[in-house]
Amino acid sequence: MRGRIFELAVGAQLLQLSGELFYWREKNAEVDFVFRYQGKLYAIEVKSARRKSAKGLEVFSRQFPEAGTIILTTENFPIFSEDPIEFLTALG
């Protein structure tokens, strides 16, 4: 339940921004959020637990090598929530 709530919090913040928000899945690989902002793609995987598998990001990156990839955790969420656009553009 904690993971779903954390993912909803991230999604709510992304929805408030002036970009396009998507979910991506291909077979068994998925990315929680794909955010397009000013022509740039950001693939965002949200992880609330210690296990931080990035399989979905790896598959997405092979198909969209120009995209920035980010694993958003409870540790870096406070920085993200202060200024999501600055956070994404600095990391991705």
DSSP file (Angstrom, degrees, kcal/mol; ACC not computed):
  #  RESIDUE AA STRUCTURE BP1 BP2  ACC     N-H-->O    O-->H-N    N-H-->O    O-->H-N    TCO  KAPPA ALPHA  PHI   PSI    X-CA   Y-CA   Z-CA
    1    1 A M     >        0   0    0      0, 0.0     4,-2.3     0, 0.0     5,-0.2   0.000 360.0 360.0 360.0 -38.5    0.0    0.0    0.0
    2    2 A R  H  >  +     0   0    0      1,-0.2     4,-2.5     2,-0.2     5,-0.2   0.906 360.0  52.2 -58.5 -42.3    2.8    2.4    0.8
    3    3 A G  H  > S+     0   0    0      1,-0.2     4,-2.4     2,-0.2    -1,-0.2   0.889 108.9  49.2 -62.8 -40.4    4.2    2.0   -2.7
    4    4 A R  H  > S+     0   0    0      2,-0.2     4,-2.3     1,-0.2    -1,-0.2   0.899 111.5  49.0 -66.5 -40.4    0.9    2.9   -4.3
    5    5 A I  H  X S+     0   0    0     -4,-2.3     4,-2.0     2,-0.2    -2,-0.2   0.916 112.0  48.7 -65.3 -42.0    0.5    5.9   -2.2
    6    6 A F  H  X S+     0   0    0     -4,-2.5     4,-2.1     1,-0.2    -2,-0.2   0.916 111.0  50.3 -63.5 -42.9    4.0    7.1   -2.9
    7    7 A E  H  X S+     0   0    0     -4,-2.4     4,-2.6     1,-0.2    -1,-0.2   0.896 109.3  51.6 -62.8 -40.1    3.4    6.6   -6.7
    8    8 A L  H  X S+     0   0    0     -4,-2.3     4,-2.6     2,-0.2    -1,-0.2   0.883 107.5  53.0 -63.2 -38.6    0.1    8.6   -6.5
    9    9 A A  H  X S+     0   0    0     -4,-2.0     4,-1.7     2,-0.2    -2,-0.2   0.915 111.2  45.9 -63.3 -42.9    1.9   11.4   -4.8
   10   10 A V  H  X S+     0   0    0     -4,-2.1     4,-2.4     2,-0.2    -2,-0.2   0.942 113.1  49.7 -64.4 -47.5    4.5   11.5   -7.5
   11   11 A G  H  X S+     0   0    0     -4,-2.6     4,-2.4     1,-0.2    -2,-0.2   0.885 107.9  54.0 -59.3 -40.4    1.8   11.3  -10.2
   12   12 A A  H  X S+     0   0    0     -4,-2.6     4,-0.9     1,-0.2    -1,-0.2   0.895 109.6  47.8 -62.5 -40.2   -0.2   14.2   -8.6
   13   13 A Q  H >< S+     0   0    0     -4,-1.7     3,-0.6     1,-0.2     4,-0.3   0.914 111.7  49.6 -67.2 -41.5    2.9   16.4   -8.7
   14   14 A L  H >< S+     0   0    0     -4,-2.4     3,-1.4     1,-0.2     5,-0.3   0.872 104.7  58.7 -65.5 -36.1    3.6   15.6  -12.3
   15   15 A L  H 3< S+     0   0    0     -4,-2.4    -1,-0.2     1,-0.3    -2,-0.2   0.763  98.9  59.8 -64.3 -24.4    0.0   16.3  -13.3
   16   16 A Q  T << S+     0   0    0     -4,-0.9    -1,-0.3    -3,-0.6    -2,-0.2   0.597  92.1  87.8 -79.1 -10.6    0.3   19.8  -12.0
   17   17 A L  S <  S-     0   0    0     -3,-1.4     2,-1.5    -4,-0.3    -3,-0.0  -0.441  90.2-108.7 -89.5 162.8    3.2   20.6  -14.4
   18   18 A S  S    S+     0   0    0     -2,-0.1    20,-0.3     2,-0.0     2,-0.3  -0.498  85.6  86.3 -91.0  67.1    2.9   21.9  -18.0
   19   19 A G  S    S-     0   0    0     -2,-1.5     2,-0.4    -5,-0.3    18,-0.2  -0.832  81.9 -88.5-145.8-176.2    3.9   18.7  -19.7
   20   20 A E  E     -A   36   0A   0     16,-2.3    16,-2.7    -2,-0.3     2,-0.4  -0.869  35.0-155.0-105.6 137.9    2.4   15.5  -21.0
   21   21 A L  E     +A   35   0A   0     -2,-0.4     2,-0.3    14,-0.2    14,-0.2  -0.943  18.6 166.5-119.4 131.4    2.1   12.5  -18.7
   22   22 A F  E     -A   34   0A   0     12,-2.8    12,-2.8    -2,-0.4     2,-0.4  -0.880  30.3-134.4-135.2 164.6    2.0    8.8  -19.9
   23   23 A Y  E     -     0   0A   0     -2,-0.3     2,-0.4    10,-0.2     9,-0.2  -0.945  25.5-157.2-114.3 143.1    2.4    5.3  -18.6
   24   24 A W  E     +A   31   0A   0      7,-1.7     7,-2.8    -2,-0.4     2,-0.3  -0.982  18.4 162.4-129.3 134.7    4.5    2.9  -20.6
   25   25 A R  E     +A   30   0A   0     -2,-0.4     2,-0.4     5,-0.2     5,-0.2  -0.983  10.7 176.9-148.7 137.5    4.4   -0.9  -20.7
   26   26 A E  E >   -A   29   0A   0      3,-3.0     3,-2.5    -2,-0.3     2,-0.2  -0.923  68.0 -52.1-141.5 115.7    5.8   -3.5  -23.1
   27   27 A K  T 3  S-     0   0    0     -2,-0.4    -1,-0.0     1,-0.3     0, 0.0  -0.400 124.9 -15.8  53.6-118.1    5.3   -7.2  -22.3
   28   28 A N  T 3  S+     0   0    0     -2,-0.2     2,-0.4    -3,-0.1    -1,-0.3   0.380 120.5  91.0 -95.9   4.5    6.7   -7.5  -18.7
   29   29 A A  E <   +A   26   0A   0     -3,-2.5    -3,-3.0    26,-0.1     2,-0.3  -0.847  51.6 168.6-103.4 134.5    8.6   -4.2  -18.7
   30   30 A E  E     -A   25   0A   0     -2,-0.4     2,-0.4    -5,-0.2    -5,-0.2  -0.978  26.3-152.0-142.4 156.5    6.9   -1.1  -17.4
   31   31 A V  E     -A   24   0A   0     -7,-2.8    -7,-1.7    -2,-0.3    14,-0.2  -0.998  18.1-141.0-125.7 131.4    7.8    2.5  -16.5
   32   32 A D  E    S+     0   0A   0     -2,-0.4     2,-0.4     1,-0.2    13,-0.2   0.922  82.5   8.2 -59.5 -47.7    5.6    4.2  -13.9
   33   33 A F  E     - B   0  44A   0     11,-2.1    11,-3.5   -10,-0.1     2,-0.5  -0.999  53.0-167.3-140.0 137.8    5.6    7.6  -15.6
   34   34 A V  E     -AB  22  43A   0    -12,-2.8   -12,-2.8    -2,-0.4     2,-0.5  -0.995  20.0-169.3-118.6 122.3    6.8    9.0  -18.9
   35   35 A F  E     -AB  21  42A   0      7,-2.7     7,-1.9    -2,-0.5     2,-0.6  -0.950  10.2-159.4-118.4 125.3    6.8   12.8  -18.8
   36   36 A R  E     +AB  20  41A   0    -16,-2.7   -16,-2.3    -2,-0.5     2,-0.4  -0.919  18.2 171.0-105.5 122.7    7.3   14.9  -21.9
   37   37 A Y  E >   - B   0  40A   0      3,-2.6     3,-2.0    -2,-0.6   -18,-0.1  -0.981  67.8 -18.8-136.5 121.6    8.4   18.5  -21.1
   38   38 A Q  T 3  S-     0   0    0     -2,-0.4    -1,-0.1   -20,-0.3     3,-0.1   0.881 128.1 -50.2  48.6  46.2    9.6   21.0  -23.7
   39   39 A G  T 3  S+     0   0    0      1,-0.2     2,-0.4     0, 0.0    -1,-0.3   0.397 115.4 111.9  80.7  -2.5   10.2   18.2  -26.2
   40   40 A K  E <   -B   37   0A   0     -3,-2.0    -3,-2.6    27,-0.0     2,-0.4  -0.854  58.4-138.8-107.4 140.3   12.3   16.0  -23.9
   41   41 A L  E     -B   36   0A   0     -2,-0.4    27,-2.6    -5,-0.2     2,-0.4  -0.770  14.1-169.9 -96.3 140.5   11.2   12.6  -22.5
   42   42 A Y  E     -Bc  35  68A   0     -7,-1.9    -7,-2.7    -2,-0.4     2,-0.6  -0.990   9.1-155.6-128.6 121.9   11.8   11.6  -18.9
   43   43 A A  E     -Bc  34  69A   0     25,-3.4    27,-2.7    -2,-0.4     2,-0.5  -0.877  17.2-167.0 -97.0 123.0   11.1    8.0  -17.8
   44   44 A I  E     -Bc  33  70A   0    -11,-3.5   -11,-2.1    -2,-0.6     2,-0.5  -0.949  11.8-169.0-121.3 120.7   10.4    7.9  -14.1
   45   45 A E  E     - c   0  71A   0     25,-2.8    27,-3.1    -2,-0.5     2,-0.5  -0.935  14.9-148.3-106.4 127.8   10.4    4.8  -12.0
   46   46 A V  E     + c   0  72A   0     -2,-0.5     2,-0.4    25,-0.2    27,-0.2  -0.853  18.2 179.4-101.9 125.2    9.0    5.3   -8.5
   47   47 A K  E     + c   0  73A   0     25,-2.8    27,-0.6    -2,-0.5     5,-0.1  -0.979  19.6 167.3-131.1 120.4   10.4    3.0   -5.7
   48   48 A S        +     0   0    0     -2,-0.4     2,-0.2    25,-0.2    -1,-0.1   0.591  66.5  66.3-102.3 -15.0    9.4    3.1   -2.1
   49   49 A A  S    S-     0   0    0      2,-0.3    25,-0.1     1,-0.1    -2,-0.0  -0.497  92.9-106.6-101.6 172.0   11.1   -0.1   -1.1
   50   50 A R  S    S+     0   0    0     -2,-0.2     2,-0.5     2,-0.0    -1,-0.1   0.843  98.0  88.1 -66.2 -33.7   14.7   -1.1   -0.9
   51   51 A R        +     0   0    0      1,-0.1    -2,-0.3     2,-0.0     2,-0.1  -0.553  56.0 179.0 -71.1 118.9   14.5   -3.2   -4.0
   52   52 A K        +     0   0    0     -2,-0.5    -1,-0.1    -4,-0.1     2,-0.1  -0.433   2.6 175.3-124.1  57.6   15.1   -0.9   -6.9
   53   53 A S        -     0   0    0     -2,-0.1     3,-0.2     1,-0.1     4,-0.1  -0.397  13.1-168.9 -63.0 136.8   14.9   -3.0  -10.1
   54   54 A A     >  +     0   0    0      1,-0.1     4,-2.4     2,-0.1     5,-0.2  -0.008  44.1 125.4-117.9  28.0   15.2   -0.8  -13.2
   55   55 A K  H  > S+     0   0    0      1,-0.2     4,-2.3     2,-0.2     5,-0.2   0.908  76.1  49.3 -55.0 -46.3   14.2   -3.4  -15.8
   56   56 A G  H  > S+     0   0    0    -26,-0.2     4,-2.6     1,-0.2    -1,-0.2   0.902 110.8  49.6 -61.6 -41.9   11.5   -1.2  -17.2
   57   57 A L  H  > S+     0   0    0      2,-0.2     4,-2.7     1,-0.2    -1,-0.2   0.887 109.4  52.5 -64.3 -38.1   13.8    1.8  -17.5
   58   58 A E  H  X S+     0   0    0     -4,-2.4     4,-1.6     2,-0.2    -2,-0.2   0.930 112.4  44.0 -63.9 -45.3   16.5   -0.4  -19.3
   59   59 A V  H  X S+     0   0    0     -4,-2.3     4,-1.4     2,-0.2    -2,-0.2   0.928 114.7  49.6 -65.5 -44.5   14.0   -1.6  -21.9
   60   60 A F  H  X S+     0   0    0     -4,-2.6     4,-2.7     1,-0.2     3,-0.3   0.914 108.0  54.4 -59.6 -44.2   12.5    1.9  -22.3
   61   61 A S  H  < S+     0   0    0     -4,-2.7    -1,-0.2     1,-0.2    -2,-0.2   0.838 103.9  54.7 -62.2 -34.5   16.0    3.4  -22.8
   62   62 A R  H  < S+     0   0    0     -4,-1.6    -1,-0.2     1,-0.2    -2,-0.2   0.876 115.7  38.8 -66.6 -35.1   16.9    0.9  -25.5
   63   63 A Q  H  < S+     0   0    0     -4,-1.4    -2,-0.2    -3,-0.3    -1,-0.2   0.800 131.0  28.2 -83.5 -29.8   13.8    2.1  -27.4
   64   64 A F    ><  +     0   0    0     -4,-2.7     3,-2.0    -5,-0.2    -1,-0.2  -0.629  67.3 169.1-131.2  72.8   14.1    5.7  -26.6
   65   65 A P  T 3  S+     0   0    0      0, 0.0    -1,-0.1     0, 0.0    -4,-0.1   0.693  74.6  63.4 -63.5 -18.3   17.8    6.4  -26.0
   66   66 A E  T 3  S+     0   0    0     -3,-0.1   -25,-0.2     2,-0.1     2,-0.2   0.614  83.7 101.8 -80.1 -10.9   17.2   10.2  -26.0
   67   67 A A  S <  S-     0   0    0     -3,-2.0     2,-0.3    -6,-0.1   -25,-0.2  -0.460  72.6-127.0 -77.5 143.3   15.0   10.0  -22.8
   68   68 A G  E     -c   42   0A   0    -27,-2.6   -25,-3.4    -2,-0.2     2,-0.4  -0.691  24.7-147.9 -81.5 140.9   16.3   10.8  -19.4
   69   69 A T  E     +c   43   0A   0     -2,-0.3     2,-0.4    22,-0.2   -25,-0.2  -0.936  17.8 179.0-118.0 137.8   15.8    8.0  -16.9
   70   70 A I  E     -c   44   0A   0    -27,-2.7   -25,-2.8    -2,-0.4     2,-0.7  -0.998  22.8-153.6-140.2 133.0   15.2    8.6  -13.2
   71   71 A I  E     -c   45   0A   0     -2,-0.4     2,-0.6   -27,-0.2   -25,-0.2  -0.946  21.5-157.3-103.1 115.1   14.5    6.4  -10.2
   72   72 A L  E     +c   46   0A   0    -27,-3.1   -25,-2.8    -2,-0.7     2,-0.2  -0.835  18.2 175.5 -98.0 121.8   12.5    8.4   -7.7
   73   73 A T  E  >  -c   47   0A   0     -2,-0.6     4,-1.3   -27,-0.2   -25,-0.2  -0.638  48.4-100.5-118.5 173.2   12.8    7.2   -4.1
   74   74 A T  T  4 S+     0   0    0    -27,-0.6   -26,-0.1    -2,-0.2    -1,-0.0   0.775 121.5  58.1 -65.4 -23.8   11.6    8.3   -0.7
   75   75 A E  T  4 S+     0   0    0      1,-0.2     4,-0.2     2,-0.1    -1,-0.2   0.895 115.1  31.3 -73.4 -40.5   15.1    9.7   -0.2
   76   76 A N  T  > S+     0   0    0      1,-0.2     4,-2.1     2,-0.1     3,-0.3   0.481  95.5  91.7 -98.6  -0.9   15.2   12.0   -3.2
   77   77 A F  H  X S+     0   0    0     -4,-1.3     4,-3.1     1,-0.2     5,-0.2   0.886  80.1  58.3 -60.2 -40.8   11.4   12.8   -3.2
   78   78 A P  H  > S+     0   0    0      0, 0.0     4,-1.1     0, 0.0    -1,-0.2   0.893 109.1  45.5 -58.3 -37.3   11.8   15.9   -1.0
   79   79 A I  H  > S+     0   0    0     -3,-0.3     4,-1.2    -4,-0.2     3,-0.3   0.924 114.0  49.5 -68.5 -44.6   14.2   17.4   -3.5
   80   80 A F  H  < S+     0   0    0     -4,-2.1     3,-0.3     1,-0.2     7,-0.2   0.918 108.8  52.4 -57.7 -46.1   11.8   16.5   -6.4
   81   81 A S  H  < S+     0   0    0     -4,-3.1    -1,-0.2     1,-0.2    -2,-0.2   0.754 101.2  61.0 -69.4 -23.6    8.8   18.0   -4.6
   82   82 A E  H  < S-     0   0    0     -4,-1.1    -1,-0.2    -3,-0.3    -2,-0.2   0.935 134.1  -8.4 -65.6 -45.8   10.5   21.3   -4.1
   83   83 A D     X  -     0   0    0     -4,-1.2     4,-2.4    -3,-0.3    -1,-0.2  -0.627  66.3-175.5-154.4  86.4   10.9   21.9   -7.8
   84   84 A P  H  > S+     0   0    0      0, 0.0     4,-2.7     0, 0.0     5,-0.2   0.861  85.1  51.7 -56.7 -39.9   10.1   18.9  -10.0
   85   85 A I  H  > S+     0   0    0      2,-0.2     4,-2.7     1,-0.2     5,-0.3   0.936 111.4  46.3 -65.1 -45.8   11.1   20.5  -13.3
   86   86 A E  H  > S+     0   0    0      1,-0.2     4,-2.0     2,-0.2    -1,-0.2   0.916 113.4  50.7 -61.6 -42.4   14.6   21.5  -11.9
   87   87 A F  H  X S+     0   0    0     -4,-2.4     4,-1.8    -7,-0.2     5,-0.3   0.940 113.5  44.0 -60.2 -49.1   15.0   18.0  -10.5
   88   88 A L  H  X S+     0   0    0     -4,-2.7     4,-3.1     1,-0.2    -2,-0.2   0.927 114.9  46.9 -65.1 -45.8   14.1   16.3  -13.8
   89   89 A T  H  < S+     0   0    0     -4,-2.7    -1,-0.2     1,-0.2    -2,-0.2   0.818 112.4  51.0 -69.7 -28.8   16.2   18.5  -16.0
   90   90 A A  H  < S+     0   0    0     -4,-2.0    -1,-0.2    -5,-0.3    -2,-0.2   0.868 122.4  30.1 -73.9 -36.1   19.2   18.2  -13.7
   91   91 A L  H  <        0   0    0     -4,-1.8   -22,-0.2    -5,-0.2    -2,-0.2   0.798 360.0 360.0 -92.7 -32.4   19.1   14.4  -13.6
   92   92 A G     <        0   0    0     -4,-3.1    -3,-0.2    -5,-0.3    -2,-0.1   0.459 360.0 360.0 -97.0 360.0   17.7   13.5  -16.9
